[in-house]
Amino acid sequence: MALEHITVLDLTHMLSGPYGTMLLADLGARTIKVEPPGTGEGTRRLLENDPDYARDGMGAYYLTLNRNKQSVCVDLKSDAGKAVFLDLVRHADVVFDNFSVGVTERLGIDHASLAQVNPRIVTCSVTGFGQTGPETQRPAFDQVVQAMGGGMSITGTPETGPTRSGIPIGDLGGGMFGAMGVLAALAERERTGRGQHVDVSMLDAQISLLNYMATMHLMSGHVPAGIGNGHFVHVPYNSYPTEDGHIIIACIGDAFFERFVDFIDLPALRKPEYRQQPVRFAAKAEIDEIVGAELRKHSTAHWLERLRAARIPCGPVNNFAQALDDVQVRARDMVVEVPLRSGEKLRMPGNPIKLSAAQPAAFTTPPALGEHTRSVLAEVAGYSAEQIDALGRDRVIA
């Protein structure tokens, strides 16, 4: 595995941080969750008793985000526990957290402190608003940064009002950029021999994801509004109702439009002026109505077969069951099986990063609280059985 030589100390909780460390774990990093004794990380208890969404006393959040990880219980608020943690840091490559700003400094485990113990250590903090600027102390969760980042204002329509993304892109974006930042810092360390701190703001991530649409606004001053499933430039590019569902057609550029017109063969779309994108965009509502009326006449499967044969970009609007059973998704191992202690194999989304030199993906059981405390302290920090027993008696570890 690409990162099997890397050891990550995972101080994360909830979603943004655990998702970032899950990505690193899926790529082979030895990822050690450092959890408070007794309670463990917050998502351990989320849905833990739900009859549909729990297995082995753990809910879907924890089961998904903590595959391929190990669990060590250390009391970071005690001097002895902090000493144990620093011993792990001496042999680690990465410390990843998503605490509120200032927590690592109060605990004495910020980058400056850890670099004194291990100058090669890479630290990463994913927070709502980052480590600098006037708003660093404000709490933030997924929907807060989705709203502040502008994305909600262009999702939905003027009639529905602003709408959040169905997936928690505020949290997930922070985790993804955190993992990328860690990989960049590790690459830089190969050149310099020294680690550094990665500061990721969930709000920054949302602004980055605005991409060309933000540039369009900054160029023109125009403030875009929600246009549903349509596009800011291309027509026809939308979701259209069929006889039994919805289908996406995405004609990007004049050439695809001309191919689509030949395919659907409707005189109303053969106006010579429609060959030009600006004219099509001005007539977007009219074109969408013409296309929608035709597509309603037949089933999704009927149109998909014909559109694909004509090499026109298209796809069904799948629900979760359909998406996770898609033949391409299955062929790419994007639904994987993770073993549980009960012997059951739990299915969940796979690793989207395919490396040609990597072994086939294999997934380990999400850890029980403190399951690996003894083995990690022995293997990573070199503690003796007697030392570990003494720390256990003092309730420094569990």
N, C-alpha and C positions, 0 to 999 in steps of 0.2 A: 504494500500500500504506500502511496506517495508520501504520507506524513507519519509513517510508523516510527520514525526516529524522533518525533516531536512529542513532548509531554506538556499537556495543558492542565492547569489548575483552574477548575470551573467554579467560580463564585456566583454564578448567575441564578436568577429566579424568574418565575412567570414565563414570558414568551420571547421577548426580543433577544435577551442574552442566551437562554438555552437553545434557541434556534441557531444562533451563530456558532455555538460550541458543538451543536449536533452536526453542522456541516463539516467542521474540522474532524470530529470523531468519525463521520462517514468516510472521510478521506484517509483514515488510518491513524490519526493522532491518539495517543493514550490520553484519554480525557477523564480526569479525576474530579468528580463533584465534591467540593468541600462544603459540608452541610452542618448546621447547628445541631448538637445532640438533642435528642428528644423529639423535636418537631420536624426537622429536616426542611428541605426547600418547599416553598409555599404551594406549588402545584401538586405535591404529593397527595394533598387532601382534597383537591378539586375533583369533584365527581367520584370520589373513591368508593362510595356505596351505591352509585347509580346502577340499576339492574341492566341497563343497555350499554353504558359507556364506561364500565369498570371491569377489570380483570385482575385477579391476584391482589385485590385491595388497592389497586392503583387506577386512577382515571385516565382517560384518553390523552389528556394534555401530557401528563408525566410519562406515560408509556411511549408516546411518539417522540418527544423531545429528548429522552434520556436513554435511548437505545445506544449500544456501543460505549457506554460510560461506566465508570466505577464510582463507588460512593465511600467517602471517608467522613466520619463525624469528628470535628474539632471545634472546641470552644474558642473562637477567635477573640472573644472579649476578655479572656483571662491571659495573664502574662505567659503562663506555661503553654496555653494553646497557641498563642502567637509564636512562641519559640518553635513549637512543632511545625507550624505552617512555614516559618522561615527555613526550617530544615528541608522541607519539600521544595521550596523556591530555589534552594541551592542546586537542585538537580532537575529543575523544570526549565521549559523554554518559554511558556506563555502563562500569564495570569489574566483571566477574562472575567469582567464583572459588569453588572448593570445596576449597581447601587445608585442611590441619589448622590448628586455632587457633594463632596465633602466627607462622605462616609469612609472611604479608604484612608484619607488623611487622619480622621479621628481614630481609626483602628491602627494606624501606623503601618499600613500596607499599601500606600500609594507608590507610584513608580520610583520616585526619588529614594524612598526608604528601601524598596526591594532591590534597586540597582546597587545599593551598598553591599548587599548580600550576594547578588549575582548580576554583574554588569551586563551579561548577555540576555537578561530577561526582557521579554516583550510583554507589555501590559496593554490591555484594551478595556476601555470603559464606554459602554453604550448608555447614553442618558437622553432624556427628552430634548434638552436644548443645548447640550455640549458643556464644556468646561470653561468657556469664556463668554463674555457678553452680559447684558443686564438682566437676562431672564434665567440664569443658570439654576436658581433655587426653586423654580416653579415645578410642581409635579406634573407629569404628563403620562397619559396612556394612549393607546392606539388611536382612538377616534379623535382625541384632542389634536394630535399632530396631523392626522388626515385632514381635519378641518382647517388648521392653521396653514398647512402646506399648499392649499389652493386646489388640491385634487377633487375635493368634494364639490366644489363650485361648478365643475364641468362634468360631474357625474349626475345622471338623472336629466330631467328636462325642466324648462321654466314652470311647467304645470306641477311636477312632483316636488320641486325644490331640491336643494343640495342633498346628495345621497352618498353615504360612505361606501367604500369598496366592500363587497361581500366577504372577501378574505382580509384579515387584519394586516394590510400592507404597511401600516405605520410601524407596527412591531416587527414584522418580518423584514421590512426594508432596513431597519436598524441592525438586525442580526446579520443580514447578508453583507452589508457594508462593513460591519465589524469583522467578519471572517476575512473579507478581502483586505482590510487594513492590516490584520495580523499576518496574512501571507506576504504582503508587501514589506512589512517590517522584518519578517524572517529572511526575505530575500536580501534586504539591505544589510542585515546582520552578517550575511555570508561575505560581504565586501568589507565591512568595518569592524566586525567582531563585537559590536555593541548593540544592545537592545534599545528600544525607545517606547514611548507611550503612544497608543492609538486612541484618539478622541473622536468618537462618532456621536453625532446628534441625530436623533430620530427625525427632527424637523429638517435638518440639513438633507437627510436622505430623501424626504418627500420633495424638497425643492429640486434636488438633482433629478428626480424622476419626472418632473415637469418637462424637462428636456426641450425639444424644439418648440413646444407650445409656449414656454416661457420666453424663448428668444423672439417668437412672433409678437408677443405682447410688448416686449421691451423695444422692438423695432418700430412698432406702429402706435403703441399706446392703447390699442383696442383691448378691452377686457372681455374674454370669451365667456359665454354662458353655457349651461348644460345643453347638449344636443343629443342626449340619449345614446343610442348605439351608432349614431352617424359619425362622420369624420369631418374634420375642420377644412379639408382640402378636396378629398376625392368623392366622386359620385358616379354610380351607385356604390355605396359602402355602408352597409347597415344590416340589421336583423330584419327579416321579412317573415310574416306568417305563412305557413303552408297549410295544407288540408289537415295535418295532424300534429303540427309543432311549429318550430321556427328554424330558419336557416340564415346563415351569414353569407353574404356575397361581398367580395372586396375587390373592386375594379380600380386598381391604382394606375393612373396614367391613361392617356388617350388610346394606346394600343389595346389594353385590356377592355376598355369600353367598346371599341369597335368589334372585338371578338365576341363580347357579350351581346351586342346588338344583332350580330349575325346568328348567334345561338338562339336568342329568344324570339327574334323575327317579329317584332311589333312595329308597325308603321309609325306609331306615335313617337318612337325613340330614334327614328331615322332622320330627324331634322338635321340639315347640314350644320347648323350652328352648334349642335350638341357635340360635335367633334372637338370642341375647344373646352378645356376644363373650366375656365371662369364662367362660361355660359351655363354649363351643366350645374355648377355650384349654385348659381343664382336661381336655377330651376329645380333645386334639390327636392323640394316638397312634391312637385309635380311628377318628377321622375320616380321618386320612391312610391308614390301612389300607383303609378302605371305598373311598376315591377311587382309591387305587392299584390295587386289585383290578379295578375297572371299566376303568381306562385301559389295563391290560395286554391287554385284549381286541382292541384295534385299533391301527393304526399311528399314528405321530406326525402324519403328514400328514392322516389322517382326523380326528383330534381338533383339530388346528389350524384346519382349515377350518370345523368346526362351532363351536368356541369363539369364533373371530373373528367369525363371523356373529352369534353371540349377544352380542357386545361384552363378552366376559369377558377380562380381562388374562391373556395367556398368551404363551408363546414356546418354541421348541425349544432344547434344550441343544446348541449348535453346537460342533463342533470348529473348528480354525483355518480349514481349507479352506472349511467351510460358512459361517463368520462372514464371511470376507473375500470370499465370492461372493454374499452376501446382496443382494437387489435394492435394499433401502433403503440399505445401506452403499455400493453402487456409485452409486446415484442422488445421494448426498451427496458424491461425490468423496472417499471415505475410503480408496480405494486409488489411489495416484497413481504416475506414472512419473517416475523421476529419471534423466537421461542420464548415461552413463559415457563415459570417454575412448575406450573400445573401440568405441563406437557402440551398445552394448547399452542398452536402457532397463530399469532395475531398478525393480520394483514394491515399494512399501512403504506403511505407513499415511499418510494425508493429514492435513490440518490441520482439527481439529474446530471451530475458531472461524470462523464465517461472518459477514463484515461486508458489509452491503448496498452500501456505497460503495466497496468494494475491488475491484481488478481480479481476474479469475480467477486462481487460484493457479498459479504456475509455479515450478519447482524447478531449481536449478543443481547441477552436479556437485560431489560432496564433494571438497575440495581436496587436491592432492598436497602433501607436506611442503614448506613454504616457497614454494609456487607463486606467492603474491601479495606476497612481501616487497618487491620493487622497486616494483611499482605502488602498493601501499599507502603506502610511505614517501614516494613522490613525490606522490601525490594527497592524502593525509591530512596528512602532516607537512611537505610542501613541500620535501623533500630534492632536491638536484640529483643527476644521474647520477654526478658525480665523488664526492660524499659517500657515495652508496650503494656505489660501487666500493671506496672506501677502507674502509668498514665491513666489506665482504665480505672484503677482503684480511686484515683484522685478526681475522676469524672472530667478530666481534661479532654479525653476522647471517648468515643462510644462505638 
